[in-house]
Amino acid sequence: MSSSDAPASTTKLAGAPPPVLPPSPVETMKAERARSQGIFDLRRMQFAMGNGEQEIILKEKFMMELERDPLFKVDDIHDLTKDQIRERTMAKFSSLIHWIVNERVDVFQKRLNVISLLDPGFYTRYGVHMGLFLGAIRSGATPNQMSYWMDKGALSLQGLIGCFAMTEMRGGSNVAGLETTATFDEKSDEFVIHTPRVEATKWWIGGAAHSATHAAVFAQLIVKGKYHGVKTFMVPLRNPKTYQLLPGIAIGKKFGRDGIDNGWIQFTNVRIPREYMLMKHTQVTRNGEVRDPPLAQLTYGALLGGRCSMVADSAEVAKKALTIAIRYAAVRRQFKSGDAELETVLLDYPTHQRRLLPLLAQAVAMGFTSYQVTAMYEAMTAQLEHFGADSDEAETKAVLDNLKETHATSAALKACCTWAALETIEKCRASLGGMGYSAYSALPSMYADQAVQATWEGDNTILMLQSGRSLVSSYGDALKGIRLPGGSAYLNGLPGVLTTSCPSDDATLRLDTLEQAWDCVSANVVRQAFEKYQEALKVQKLTREEALEACSQERFVAAKVHTAGYLYRMFHDAVIELSKTEPASNGVVKTLDDICRLYGCWAIEENAAYFLKYKFFSPKQMDIITAEVTRLCAELRTCAVLLTDSFDFSDHIINSPFGCYDGNVYERYFARVKASNPHNPVAPYFERVIKPLIEREPLELVDDVDQIDLDGEIAEIQAEREQNEQERVAAKKAKRASKAIEKPESYPQQAYYQGPPGGGGDKGPQMYQNGAPGMQQGYYPPPQQGQYQGPYQGQQPRLPLLSSHTFQTTTTIMT
Ligand SMILES: Cc1cc2nc3c(=O)[nH]c(=O)nc-3n(C[C@H](O)[C@H](O)[C@H](O)COP(=O)(O)OP(=O)(O)OC[C@H]3O[C@@H](n4cnc5c(N)ncnc54)[C@H](O)[C@@H]3O)c2cc1C
């Protein structure tokens, strides 16, 4: 018999009716979906959420292929050792070769995006080669160098696996401050790559410990004794045949992503041919002449791709976590409301809706934004690839403008979205209660894997400051009348935009009002940063860099508010676009419209101080916003599970029994726990640790218990109690006499302790009410002095006893 078919418990609690057995989680989930039928067309919503029909069909194809590939088995991933994970991660490389060689690069990238959700560790190990190493070649190599490295196997992974060696032990964020040197030896026409001191050791280098044969090394170029800044050099690390000449070893245990073999590298006068410096931008000639590019900024284009894809990753990761949390909340019951027969599902609690649904709206906003940012990045890369020495002034300006816009936008978006996804995972984890702490929920490992996203590819705080710097500069441009493109176009409305306000209470919730609100408040926080900067420059007479530092907090706030507004605008634009093609009857636009409003209102609520400070909304209008968030959460609750279906993840990708499509959470969880933890009642360390403890020789006991005089002590205690009782009775009589008031002999039933007002998980009074007479179930916080005066005063609650059978079957398991 399956556990969900099991009959109701036959033990009847004294005085309490037997609990009504709820429908199974599977039935609950079916009923949930049946209720939401017709709210929107699921397939059309999947296309809308997933950036179009073609994308969804590809995604589903990839998900199916992964599910059928034994190398991509993931249900045991939480119980593997670090070494097992690394070996399996490497084995996956070979299963992808067919696709690397035969699939178009953009299609293959989409395959990788799906893999990243399933196995972030593999994605990173592979991504270090494909994204960073190859990205460095693509952005830094001349056409001939590009062909050379492709012929060497940089794309096909034949004879070459790359890593990206930028960060050093002493620092990663400040690239210009790196210490590794690349000194040109004119005589031999070689560069000498060298680590001058331990702090300059390349650190955290993904793939360096075991897999990489070559590294794209960032080092200070020195020619004829002169420093020319940090450039990229292709440095062989290992003989690809023997994998010998190991220059570094593993970093050791990390917080997450154990599949990547991060390592350190020290170079001791390693010689490479001059041709191994990537020379698309800066060139070093045979006789040591250094030709710098007119536009040094172009060298960092490679980094932006990673950032843009992290916006998309964050949206997907957040949607995955929310799928787990929402589906579980739709079937998990806890407490009853009023006279209801069944316990309430978590998703019906307004606080639970408030915890999860605004995060869902945020994830959807990030998803729509990521499509636009990816398009922006692709346009910029295409421009960069065609850019060369023969490009004219207009082309150069266009490339630079695009690069600046992509850099500023992707920097703050990467930071805000990776943080948002991390917070979403943690909130989802907590929303599962204890189950969220189980590794099998997948949420703990998702958190550990996501955490590093806030640090690598540009530390989030630093990226926010860079974006804030760009906003300060844009504000100055806008004041000069220069028209701003893209995300900061709202500054073109200066000065009027600074003083706009909500036209009326009735207009508060309109999507265009919300957009105006974001424009006004974003413009104001950017103004604040700009004015602080100007004051530091002009009044305090600081240098430009010092002045920027002086306004760093304002820059940070500007980037934060600007980005929340940007996400809202991108979402709103997407809803407007969709409304041109989706028929109103299928409910897609109406639902997205609600989600967009929820995101806009919730994000305003989260940043309420600025909206009040800059007087776009009155306090009353802020109340309207708050009420709308609660109302929309309740409304979207009716289709919350259907929305997780529209994210379109297979159970294999979700890889959590609590997020499975059919809602069969308990049986799946139990099966996974059992399968991954074979029952072994004797601990492997029994002989070494437990046995010596419990079988140790008893201490030599002297038979002198008489000294305790226990009976005498008991008599004393009894005498003391009797005296206390007599005093109590006497005091009571005296009190009665003085007040001359008759008291009833016994206490009415209602006088039982009812629990603290509102305590006990919102069901406090009921919980204690049922428990008082028999005191057999529920939690029993001791009554406060003076509260409970009934006949059980002074007694300890009795706890249910475990039968020996129960005891036997509840040991081991949770390892
Ligand atoms: C798992 C993992 C894998 C990695 N893989 C690679 C890889 O393959 N290749 C590679 O080259 N690197 C890799 N890195 C390194 C990563 O890119 C760096 O850790 C990152 O760039 C941050 O640099 P840092 O650690 O030196 O931090 P730091 O720059 O030292 O920053 C430390 C703290 O100081 C703050 N801070 C720094 N400067 C400022 C400032 N001006 N104002 C305010 N706050 C500031 C930062 O916000 C941060 O909180 C990896 C890192 C990890 C954790």
The ligand as an SDF file (V2000), in Angstrom:
LIG
                    3D

 53 58  0  0  0  0  0  0  0  0999 V2000
   34.1980   29.9310   -7.1910 C   0  0  0  0  0  0  0  0  0  0  0  0
   34.9940   31.0120   -7.8660 C   0  0  0  0  0  0  0  0  0  0  0  0
   35.4700   30.8230   -9.1520 C   0  0  0  0  0  0  0  0  0  0  0  0
   36.2220   31.8020   -9.7900 C   0  0  0  0  0  0  0  0  0  0  0  0
   36.7120   31.5670  -11.0480 N   0  0  0  0  0  0  0  0  0  0  0  0
   37.5700   32.4650  -11.5960 C   0  0  0  0  0  0  0  0  0  0  0  0
   38.2310   32.1880  -12.8390 C   0  0  0  0  0  0  0  0  0  0  0  0
   38.0310   31.1450  -13.4520 O   0  0  0  0  0  0  0  0  0  0  0  0
   39.1120   33.0950  -13.3300 N   0  0  0  0  0  0  0  0  0  0  0  0
   39.3580   34.2680  -12.6870 C   0  0  0  0  0  0  0  0  0  0  0  0
   40.1570   35.0560  -13.1910 O   0  0  0  0  0  0  0  0  0  0  0  0
   38.7450   34.5670  -11.5140 N   0  0  0  0  0  0  0  0  0  0  0  0
   37.8730   33.6970  -10.9470 C   0  0  0  0  0  0  0  0  0  0  0  0
   37.2630   33.9790   -9.7470 N   0  0  0  0  0  0  0  0  0  0  0  0
   37.6010   35.2090   -9.0610 C   0  0  0  0  0  0  0  0  0  0  0  0
   36.5070   36.2490   -9.0590 C   0  0  0  0  0  0  0  0  0  0  0  0
   36.3480   36.7670  -10.3350 O   0  0  0  0  0  0  0  0  0  0  0  0
   36.9200   37.2900   -8.0250 C   0  0  0  0  0  0  0  0  0  0  0  0
   36.7900   36.6850   -6.7430 O   0  0  0  0  0  0  0  0  0  0  0  0
   36.0830   38.5440   -8.1110 C   0  0  0  0  0  0  0  0  0  0  0  0
   36.4310   39.2580   -9.2470 O   0  0  0  0  0  0  0  0  0  0  0  0
   36.2450   39.4320   -6.8810 C   0  0  0  0  0  0  0  0  0  0  0  0
   37.5760   39.7060   -6.6770 O   0  0  0  0  0  0  0  0  0  0  0  0
   38.2390   39.5110   -5.2390 P   0  0  0  0  0  0  0  0  0  0  0  0
   37.9070   38.1480   -4.7490 O   0  0  0  0  0  0  0  0  0  0  0  0
   39.6620   39.8450   -5.3940 O   0  0  0  0  0  0  0  0  0  0  0  0
   37.4840   40.5330   -4.3010 O   0  0  0  0  0  0  0  0  0  0  0  0
   38.0010   41.9810   -3.9150 P   0  0  0  0  0  0  0  0  0  0  0  0
   38.1670   42.7910   -5.1450 O   0  0  0  0  0  0  0  0  0  0  0  0
   39.1330   41.8700   -2.9820 O   0  0  0  0  0  0  0  0  0  0  0  0
   36.7470   42.5160   -3.1080 O   0  0  0  0  0  0  0  0  0  0  0  0
   36.5260   42.1960   -1.7330 C   0  0  0  0  0  0  0  0  0  0  0  0
   35.3500   43.0330   -1.2150 C   0  0  0  0  0  0  0  0  0  0  0  0
   35.6680   44.4060   -1.2250 O   0  0  0  0  0  0  0  0  0  0  0  0
   34.6720   45.1540   -1.8920 C   0  0  0  0  0  0  0  0  0  0  0  0
   35.3470   46.2370   -2.6440 N   0  0  0  0  0  0  0  0  0  0  0  0
   36.4550   46.1350   -3.4130 C   0  0  0  0  0  0  0  0  0  0  0  0
   36.7360   47.3150   -3.9600 N   0  0  0  0  0  0  0  0  0  0  0  0
   35.7850   48.1880   -3.5570 C   0  0  0  0  0  0  0  0  0  0  0  0
   35.5370   49.5750   -3.8070 C   0  0  0  0  0  0  0  0  0  0  0  0
   36.2850   50.3150   -4.6340 N   0  0  0  0  0  0  0  0  0  0  0  0
   34.4600   50.1360   -3.2260 N   0  0  0  0  0  0  0  0  0  0  0  0
   33.6640   49.4120   -2.4120 C   0  0  0  0  0  0  0  0  0  0  0  0
   33.8530   48.1030   -2.1510 N   0  0  0  0  0  0  0  0  0  0  0  0
   34.8980   47.5040   -2.7180 C   0  0  0  0  0  0  0  0  0  0  0  0
   34.0010   44.1580   -2.8190 C   0  0  0  0  0  0  0  0  0  0  0  0
   32.6510   44.5290   -3.0430 O   0  0  0  0  0  0  0  0  0  0  0  0
   34.1010   42.8620   -2.0580 C   0  0  0  0  0  0  0  0  0  0  0  0
   32.9920   42.7230   -1.2100 O   0  0  0  0  0  0  0  0  0  0  0  0
   36.4730   33.0170   -9.1190 C   0  0  0  0  0  0  0  0  0  0  0  0
   35.9700   33.2250   -7.8340 C   0  0  0  0  0  0  0  0  0  0  0  0
   35.2370   32.2470   -7.2030 C   0  0  0  0  0  0  0  0  0  0  0  0
   34.7440   32.4990   -5.8070 C   0  0  0  0  0  0  0  0  0  0  0  0
  1  2  1  0
  2  3  1  0
  2 52  2  0
  3  4  2  0
  4  5  1  0
  4 50  1  0
  5  6  2  0
  6  7  1  0
  6 13  1  0
  7  8  2  0
  7  9  1  0
  9 10  1  0
 10 11  2  0
 10 12  1  0
 12 13  2  0
 13 14  1  0
 14 15  1  0
 14 50  1  0
 15 16  1  0
 16 17  1  0
 16 18  1  0
 18 19  1  0
 18 20  1  0
 20 21  1  0
 20 22  1  0
 22 23  1  0
 23 24  1  0
 24 25  2  0
 24 26  1  0
 24 27  1  0
 27 28  1  0
 28 29  2  0
 28 30  1  0
 28 31  1  0
 31 32  1  0
 32 33  1  0
 33 34  1  0
 33 48  1  0
 34 35  1  0
 35 36  1  0
 35 46  1  0
 36 37  1  0
 36 45  1  0
 37 38  2  0
 38 39  1  0
 39 40  1  0
 39 45  2  0
 40 41  1  0
 40 42  2  0
 42 43  1  0
 43 44  2  0
 44 45  1  0
 46 47  1  0
 46 48  1  0
 48 49  1  0
 50 51  2  0
 51 52  1  0
 52 53  1  0
M  END
$$$$
